[in-house]
Amino acid sequence: MRRRDFVLSASAAMSAAGTISSLSGAAHAQDAAIAEVPAPEAPPVPEEVKPFDFDSLVAIAQDYASKAYDAPRSELIGTFGELNYDQYRGIRFRRDADPWAGSRDFWLDLLAPGAIFHEPVEINLVDDGVVRPLKFDPHMFDFDPAQFPNGVDYDTIGDMGWSGFRVRAPLNRPDVMDEFLVFQGASYFRAVARGTLYGQSARGLAIGTGSPEGEEFPIFRSFWIHRPGPQDRSVLVHALLDSKSVSGAYEFRVTPGAETTIDTRVALFPRNELSKVGIAPLTSMYWFGPADRVNIDDYRPAVHDSDGLQMLTGAETRLWRVLSGPSTLQMSAFMDNDPLGFGLAQRSRDFETYKDAEARYELRPSAWIAPQDNWGKGTVTLIEIPVENEFNDNIVSYWQPSDPLKVGERHDFSYVLTFAPEPPDSAPISRVIETLSGKAINNANARTYIVDFDLALFGTEDPQAQIRASAGKIGHSYLVRLPEQGRMRLSFEFFPENARLADLSAVLNGPEGSLSETWIARWTRE
């Protein structure tokens, strides 16, 4: 949004009345009658320019929602018209083009359009509250000669818009500016914490994910990126979300570190009633792990960015839903009231779990959503989509309110999104370390499940295992301590009988209640 122009106007009225008479050749002059001249009026004081803030963006989003959706359009021409993957990677932002040049704390990279990123994005720079639109300029990039042997056709390139941006900071070393945040593609964004690599993504909003009608992908069509001050340790970003069903104002205050936190405020203005909407969605990848290697021919023991959905309910119950690689689309909904947190976690942090020296899945961050206000009734929803490789995200989680978001109303949500090796929940309760599964050795009609819990928090007395199945039945179960491995192992058999699908759960209890989080898994008949 362009800064409003103010015009200063000044008026001064001067008039003279009266006559000056003189006598030609006379030695004296008659008194001249000179009318009094009024003092000029003071110019009007210009209206104070209001710094751009969240309220400014809310007004824009509300105005957008009052009109029919108009998708942003831009034709990628010239050099950017038909870029393949390698060519796009050969376009690099020039360091001397950084709008924040001179800062020791943060660097800003602008991202070019092309390849799969064809929706134009408006970038506005905000300095001390004053907005300056930044037009797309191909001269702000270097082009790899190996990918562009014929050079770059600058003359045919117009203002195609940007595709996004990324931010750098001295995250891991004081002398290296690591990329820690990127916004690019629809409403997707990713962040990393110290010692982690990019993995799962967050999104602004999910609409109709996994539904037969098909998913609607809102986009961040405009960004306002605030230049950090010398003492700031956070980056402030405002974003306008838009789609045919909703417009929304987003505020992200991003603080990089051992845990990279994103304080988020959202104000949504639906164009259509939203009944299948996902608040604070996370998107990740799970192909296979030790519990579901059937028909997987791969040298690695596991391939995933996340291995479970972790939840902290409004009643302070801790749940761990292990992820799976299903053969058909699966949807799970966990009812709750005012949830305290949920997120997709990567618990296995040992290289030996994956043995992938390139992808380094043990370094992928977990992501945790902590609501900062009362979200009311709804469900933490998990969607698992079948995949045949690791190149597509197939896991989605989000909060779905019980009541639809109605047209003509403003709907506010606030939460803290944390990217870190582990979700920020340090409660003294035993957590699931690993899940294993396979055909039962002594019974072809049963399946064996192994659930390993952290042993450290158990005393000398063994807990009592409570195991349930929504269909079928549970067979022989037992607990065994593995002190050298630091594990309390729960083993049981599941008999599906005639079931096509069953949700399994297990918790370890003591005299005063649960000593572990509740393990949950879904079994489906292949």
N, C-alpha and C positions, 0 to 999 in steps of 0.2 A: 504494500500500500504506500502510495506516495505521500510525502509530507504535505500538508496543506500549505498553500502560499498565502501569505498575509501581505496586504497592501497598506502601506502607511500613507495617510492623506493628511495634509496640513492646509488649513485655510487662514488667510489673513485678510481682513477687510480694512481697507484704509480709504478714508474719504476726506476731502477738504472742502470747507464752505467759507465763504467770505471773499473779500476782495482786498487786493493790495493796490492802493492808489498812490501814485507819485505825481509830483508836479514837475514837468519838464523845465530844466534850467533853474529850478528853485533851490535855495540853499538849505532847505529843510524838507522833510517828507512828512506827510500826514501819517498818523498811526494806522498801521495795517490791521484790518480785522481778520484774524486767522482763526478758523474753526479748530476746535480741539480734535486731535487725531486719536481714535481709540487704540489701545494696545492690541496687538495680534492675539488671537485665541491660541491656546496651547494645543498642539496636535493630539489626537486621541491616542490613548495608550493601547498598543496592540494586545490582543488576547494572548494569554500565556500558552505556549505550545505544550500540550500534555504529552509526556513521554509515552512511547508505545509500551503497553503492558498487556496482561491477560484480559482485562476488561475491554481494551481496544479490540482485541481479537474476537472476543465473544460477540461484540456488536457486528463485526464482519460476518462471522458464522451465522448469526441470526438472520442477517440480511440475505445471505446466500440461500438459507433454508426457505425463505419466503418466496423464492423464485424457482422456476423449473431448472432442473439440472442441465448444465451446459458443459459437456466434457471438454477438457483442454485438448487442443489439437496442435500438432506441429509436424511438418513433413521433413523427414531426415533426408537431406540432399547432399550432393557433392561427396566429399570425403567420408561423411558420416552415414551415407545412404545404405550401404550394404556391407556392414562390418561383420566379419566372423569373430569367433572367440579370441583367437590370437591377435588379430588386429586391434580389437578393443583393448586388450591388455597392453598393447603397444602404445597406448595414449597415456601420457603421464603429466600430471599437473606440475607446472614449473614452480619451484620453490620461491623464486623472486616475484611471483605473482600473488603470493599470499597476502590477503587483505590485512592480516594481523602481523605482518612482518615486523620484526623487532621484539616480539614477545618471547620471553624465556620459558613461559609456562604453557602456552597453548599455540598450536599451529592449526590453520584451517586449509583444507584441500577442497576445491570444487571438482565435481565429477561431470564428465562429458556424456552426452546422449549417445546412443548407438547400441547395436546388438539387440538384447532383449529389453533395453531401457529406452523406450520410445516415447513415453509420456513426458511432456515438458514440465519442469518444475521451476517456479519463480523463487529466486533467492533475494532476500532483502537483508542488508547489513544494518545493525542498530548500534549506534555509538552514543552513549549518554542519553538514550531514549529517542534519538533522532534517527529516522529511517532513511536509508539510501538504497534504492533498487540497484541490483547488479545484473547488467545484461550479459548474456552469453557472449564470450569472446574466445575464438579458437586460438588466438595468439597467446593465451594463458597456458597452452599445453605444448609439450614436446611430443613428436611423433617418431617412433622407432623406424629408422631408415630400412631395416630389414622387412618390416611389415608395410611400409609405405615407400617403395622404391621410386615412385613417380612424384613424390612430394605431396604437398597438401594444396588443394584448390581453395585458398582463402576467399577468393572473390565471389564464389557462389554460395558461401555460407552466411546465412542470415541469423537472426536472433531465434534460434531453435529452442532455447531454454536449456537449463541444466537437467541432469538426471538425479542429483543429490549432492551430498557433501560428506566429508569425514573430518574428524578432529584428532589431533595428536597431542601427546603430553609425555613428560619423562616418567613413564609408568614403571618400568623395570630397572632403568639405570638413569642417573642424572644427566648423562651426556648423550642419551638417545631419545629422540622424540617418537615414541611408539604410537601407532594408530590404535585408539581405544573405542571409537564410536563411529558408526556409519549409518546414515539414512539414505536408502536408495531402493526404489521399486515399490509401487503401490503405497502401502502404509507400513512397510517393513523397516526395521532398524535392528542393529546388533551392537553389543558392547562386550568388552572383555575386562577382566580384573588382572591384577598383577600375577604373573606366572601362568596365565591361561591363554588359549588360542580361540579364535572365532569358532562358534559352534551353532547353537540354536539361535533363533531370531525372536524378537517381539514384534507385535503389530499394533497399530492404533485401534483397530476394530475388526471383528469378524462378523459377517452376516451370511447366514444360510450355509455354514460350513457342513459338508457331508449330507446336505438335504437333497431330495430327488429333484427339486427345482433348480439346483445349481447354486454355486456360491457367487456372491457379489463382493467385489474387491474394492473397497474405498481407497482413495489415494490422498496422500499429502500433496496438495497442489501448490502450496506456498509455504515458505519458511521465513522466519525472522530470527536471525542469528545475532545474539548480543555479544559485542566485544567485551571480554573479561577485563576487569580493572587489574592494576598491578598486585593487589592483595587478594584477588579472587582465586578460589580453588575449585570453582565450579563453572560450568558453561551453561548459559540460559538459552533455550531454544523454544520459540513459539511456532506452531504449525497449524495450518488450516486443512482440515480433513473434509473431503467432499465425495459424494456418490449420488446415485439416483434416489437413494432412500434417506440420506441423512447428511447434515453438515455439522461440523464440530470444531471446537477450539481446544487446542492441546498446549500445555505448558510442560516442558521437560527441564529440570535443573539437574545436570549431570556432574557427579563428583567422582573422578577416577581414583583408584587406589587398590589396596588389598581386597576390598570389596568395592566395586563400582556401583554407586547408587544413582537412581534416576527418580527424583521426586516428581510425581506426575499429577497434573490437574486436568480434568476433562469436563467440558460442557457440550452436550449433544442436543441438536435440534432436528428431530426426525421430519422428513418430508412425507414418509409413509409410516404407519404403525409398525414397529419392529418387535416381533415376537420371537424370532430366531436370531438373537444378537448375542455376540460374545464380547464381554468387557475384559480388558487386559489380556488379550490372547497371546499365547506362546506357541511357537512352531519349531519342531525338532525332527530328528531322524532316528529311527530304530529299524534295523534290518534283522539282526539275529543276535542271540546270546546263548549261554549254556543251557537254557531251558527250552529252546526252540530251534535246534539246528537241523531239523528234519528236512531232507532234500537240499541242504546247503552244501555246496562243494567249494570250500574256501579254506585257505591255509590259516586264517585267523580264527581264534576262539570266539571272538565277539566283534560286532561292528555296530556302533550306535553313538549318537551325540548325547543321549539321555537314556537312563535305564529305568526310571520310575517317576510316577507322579506323587509328590509328597504333599500332604494336606494337614493343616491345623484348623480344626473346626471351631465354630463359635462356642462350643461346649468344652474346648481345649482337649479334644481327642485327637491323637496323632495317627494318621493313616499313611500307608505306603502301598500304592498300587503299582505292582511291577508291570513294565511294558512288555508287549509281545509283538511278534510278526504274524498277524493273522492272514488267513487265505481269503477272507471276505471282510468288508468294511465293518468295523465294530464301534459302537457308541456306548459310553458308560456315563451315568449321571449320578453324582453324589449330593444328595439334598443337604442343605445347610441353612442356617440363619446367622447373618452377620459373621461370615468367615473371618478368621484371623490371619490366614495365609495359605497359599498353595503355589506350587511351581514344579517344573520339570528338572530333575536332578540327575547328575552323573556321579554315582557313588563309587564306582570302581576306578581307583586312581593309580593302579599298578600297570606298568607297561606290559607285564606278562599276561594281563587280562585280554589284551588286544594284539600285541606283537606287530603293530603297524608302525614302522619307523618314519613313514611319510605323513599319514593323517594324524598321528598322535592323539588318539581319542581319549587317552587318560588325562589330557590337558584341556578338554572342552569344559566350559563353565556351566554351572547350574544357574537357574534363574528362579527368583522367588518374588511373588506378588504379596505385599502386605497392605491391605486396605487401611486407610487412615480415617474413614468415617463408616457409618453403619450402612451396609449394602442390603440389609433386609433379607427376605427369603429368596432362595434360588438354588442353583446347582453348580458345582464345579463339574464341568463337562470335559470328557476325554474322548477324542476321536483317533482311532488307529486305522490306517489305510494300508492295504497290501502293497508291497513293493518287491521288485526283483533285484535291486541293487541299492547302493548307498548314495546315489546321486540326486535323489528327490526327498524333500521333507515329507514325512507321512504321519507325524504325530502332532496333534493340536490340542491344547487345553485352554479353557477360559471360564469366566463366570457368566452364567446366564440368569438374569433376574426372572423371578416367577411371573411378574406382571410385565406386559408389553410396554415398550417405550412409546408414549402416545404423541401424536402430532399436535403441535401448538403448545407444547410444554418444554421446559428446559430440564435436562437430566444431568446431574452432576455426579462425578466420581473422582475420588482422589486416592492415590496409592503410591507406595514406594516399590519400585522394581529394582532388585539387586542381582547383579551378575557376580558370582563368586565361585570358588571351588565347591563350597558346601552352602546350602541355605542357612541363613542366620537364625538358627533355632538351637540353643544350647541346653535345652531342658534335660535333666538327668534321667533319661529313659533309654532303654536298649533299642537300637535300630537294626534294621535288616541289612546284612552285608552282601548276601548273594542268594539267588534262587536257582536251583537246579531241578531238572525234571527229565524223566524218561520212562520207557515201558517197564512195568514191574517185572522183576526177574521170575517170580514164582506164579504169576497169574497174568495170562494174556488179556484178561478183561479189565485190568487195573493199570493205573499209572502212578508211579512213585514221584513224590515231591520232596525236595530237600530245601529247607529254609534255614539259613545261617544267620543268627542274631549275634550282636556284639556281646561278648562274654563279660566284659569288664565290670558291668554294673550289677551283676548277680552275686549274691552272697553264697554261703555254703549250702543253703537249702535250695533244692531245685524248684523252679516255678511249675505251675500247672498249665498245660497247653489246652486252649479252647479252640477247636477247629470246627468250621462249619462249611456246608456246601448248599447252594441254592437249589441244586438238583443232584440226583445220584446219591451216593453215600460215601462216608469216610471209613477207611479200614484201619488196620494196625498202625499205631503211631507210637513214637517214643522220642525221648530227649537224650542227647549225649553231649558231654562237655569235651571240647577240644582245646585244652589250655595252651598248647604250643602255637596253635593257629588263632587263639583269642576268640573262639567261636562257641556259641551254644547252638547245637544242631538239632533242629526239629525235622523228623522224618515221618511221613504218613503215606497211605495209599488212597487213591481216589478211584471209585468205581462209577463210571458215567451211567451205566445201565442203559436206559433208552433216551437219555438226555442228548440234545443237540448243542446245548450251551449251559455252562454252570459258572457261577461266581464263587470262588473259594476264599476263605478268610481264616486267619490264625492269629492268636495273641497269647502271650505268656503272662500269667497272672500270679500275684502273690497274695498274702492274707489281706493286704490293704487295697488291693485293686490291681490294675494292669502295671506290669513292669517293663513292657515293650510297646512299641507302636504296633498297630494292627496291620498285618500283611494281607494284601488282597491280590488275587490273580483271577484271570478269566480263562476258562478252558472252552474250546470249541471243537466240534467234531470235524475232522478234515474231509 
